[in-house]
Amino acid sequence: MGTNGDVGLLARFDVDIHTVAAAALGTLVRVRNGAGAGAGAVWHSDEDPATGHSLILTNAHVIGRRPPQVDLSDGRTFAATVVAADQGLDLAALRIDVAGLAAISLGDSRTLRPAQWVMAVGHPWGITGGLTAGVVIGSGRALPEMPLSEREWLALSLHLRPGHSGGPVVDAAGRLVGLNTVMVGPDVGLAVPVHVAKAFLKRALGAQAREGERAA
């Protein structure tokens, strides 16, 4: 039998997890490509509702060949423009014409250690806002038992399913540390670390800005 202290600890833990989950779900989107759907997270959103845009981060394999559609958590749907995509990193950035959305807080994937708690958010098997939790197995390139081991990964002990792809992996503080990408076993998932996503966006948006300057 647990003591009252144990019950109180579990209750506080439950409240804390609910708070983290609610924050992550508030930034979650569904990305539809005409043949299927995955997930994504609001990376940035302008404040001006008249002229602003929002930037969505997802997996490249989620966007497909057709212009993607983005469904927000409040039920609104927007046509998305593909700003940048990198098939090698399996990352894509989308822009939608809406401002004032809640953007996800960013963590540091390079500080993660084995056994740290994480939670993956997405739409597994079409279930909107499905969550699964587990711990970090390892990170980096030195993961010899993993496929595509030349790439940087977060290896996670949790259940990823179809529909999780592109959704956020968050730490205990609700900060984005990776993007759900691929299942490699019933209890192992791989995610693209957030520092890899930051570098991808910096290159992509910098190149876009330079193209704009040349066009002007």
CORHUSUL-V886918 format. One record per residue. N is the residue number from 1. RES is the residue in three letters. OMEGA is omega in whole degrees, 0 to 359 (none if undefined). BURIAL is b if it has 24 or more other C-alpha atoms within 12 Angstrom, else e. Layout:
N:RES:OMEGA:BURIAL, N:RES:OMEGA:BURIAL
This chain:
1:MET:177:e, 2:GLY:177:e, 3:THR:177:e, 4:ASN:178:e, 5:GLY:178:e, 6:ASP:180:e, 7:VAL:179:e, 8:GLY:179:e, 9:LEU:179:e, 10:LEU:179:e, 11:ALA:179:e, 12:ARG:178:e, 13:PHE:180:e, 14:ASP:179:e, 15:VAL:180:e, 16:ASP:180:e, 17:ILE:178:b, 18:HIS:179:e, 19:THR:178:e, 20:VAL:181:b, 21:ALA:181:b, 22:ALA:179:b, 23:ALA:180:b, 24:ALA:181:b, 25:LEU:179:b, 26:GLY:180:b, 27:THR:185:b, 28:LEU:174:b, 29:VAL:170:b, 30:ARG:178:b, 31:VAL:181:b, 32:ARG:185:b, 33:ASN:180:b, 34:GLY:180:e, 35:ALA:182:e, 36:GLY:182:b, 37:ALA:174:b, 38:GLY:184:b, 39:ALA:176:b, 40:GLY:180:b, 41:ALA:176:b, 42:VAL:181:b, 43:TRP:182:b, 44:HIS:177:b, 45:SER:177:b, 46:ASP:182:e, 47:GLU:185:e, 48:ASP:183:e, 49:PRO:183:e, 50:ALA:186:e, 51:THR:188:e, 52:GLY:178:e, 53:HIS:173:b, 54:SER:180:b, 55:LEU:181:b, 56:ILE:176:b, 57:LEU:180:b, 58:THR:174:b, 59:ASN:176:b, 60:ALA:182:b, 61:HIS:179:b, 62:VAL:190:b, 63:ILE:178:b, 64:GLY:184:b, 65:ARG:179:e, 66:ARG:174:e, 67:PRO:185:e, 68:PRO:173:b, 69:GLN:180:b, 70:VAL:176:b, 71:ASP:178:b, 72:LEU:181:b, 73:SER:179:b, 74:ASP:177:e, 75:GLY:179:e, 76:ARG:180:e, 77:THR:181:e, 78:PHE:170:b, 79:ALA:184:b, 80:ALA:173:b, 81:THR:177:b, 82:VAL:180:b, 83:VAL:181:b, 84:ALA:176:b, 85:ALA:178:b, 86:ASP:183:b, 87:GLN:180:e, 88:GLY:178:e, 89:LEU:185:b, 90:ASP:178:b, 91:LEU:176:b, 92:ALA:176:b, 93:ALA:180:b, 94:LEU:175:b, 95:ARG:175:b, 96:ILE:186:b, 97:ASP:175:b, 98:VAL:182:b, 99:ALA:174:b, 100:GLY:179:e, 101:LEU:175:b, 102:ALA:179:b, 103:ALA:183:b, 104:ILE:175:b, 105:SER:185:b, 106:LEU:175:b, 107:GLY:181:b, 108:ASP:182:b, 109:SER:182:b, 110:ARG:180:e, 111:THR:181:e, 112:LEU:180:b, 113:ARG:177:e, 114:PRO:179:e, 115:ALA:174:e, 116:GLN:181:b, 117:TRP:175:b, 118:VAL:178:b, 119:MET:178:b, 120:ALA:183:b, 121:VAL:178:b, 122:GLY:181:b, 123:HIS:185:b, 124:PRO:181:b, 125:TRP:179:e, 126:GLY:178:e, 127:ILE:185:e, 128:THR:175:b, 129:GLY:178:b, 130:GLY:182:b, 131:LEU:173:b, 132:THR:185:b, 133:ALA:179:b, 134:GLY:182:b, 135:VAL:176:b, 136:VAL:173:b, 137:ILE:181:b, 138:GLY:181:b, 139:SER:177:b, 140:GLY:180:b, 141:ARG:186:e, 142:ALA:178:e, 143:LEU:191:e, 144:PRO:181:e, 145:GLU:183:e, 146:MET:174:b, 147:PRO:178:e, 148:LEU:189:e, 149:SER:176:e, 150:GLU:179:e, 151:ARG:174:e, 152:GLU:181:b, 153:TRP:158:b, 154:LEU:175:b, 155:ALA:189:b, 156:LEU:176:b, 157:SER:178:b, 158:LEU:185:b, 159:HIS:169:b, 160:LEU:180:b, 161:ARG:176:b, 162:PRO:185:b, 163:GLY:173:b, 164:HIS:187:b, 165:SER:179:b, 166:GLY:181:b, 167:GLY:184:b, 168:PRO:164:b, 169:VAL:183:b, 170:VAL:178:b, 171:ASP:185:b, 172:ALA:177:b, 173:ALA:179:b, 174:GLY:182:b, 175:ARG:180:b, 176:LEU:176:b, 177:VAL:179:b, 178:GLY:176:b, 179:LEU:175:b, 180:ASN:183:b, 181:THR:187:b, 182:VAL:173:b, 183:MET:175:b, 184:VAL:179:e, 185:GLY:182:e, 186:PRO:183:e, 187:ASP:182:e, 188:VAL:175:b, 189:GLY:176:b, 190:LEU:179:b, 191:ALA:174:b, 192:VAL:181:b, 193:PRO:183:b, 194:VAL:179:b, 195:HIS:174:b, 196:VAL:178:b, 197:ALA:178:b, 198:LYS:180:b, 199:ALA:177:e, 200:PHE:181:b, 201:LEU:179:b, 202:LYS:178:e, 203:ARG:185:e, 204:ALA:182:e, 205:LEU:176:b, 206:GLY:178:e, 207:ALA:179:e, 208:GLN:179:e, 209:ALA:179:e, 210:ARG:177:e, 211:GLU:178:e, 212:GLY:178:e, 213:GLU:179:e, 214:ARG:180:e, 215:ALA:179:e, 216:ALA:none:e
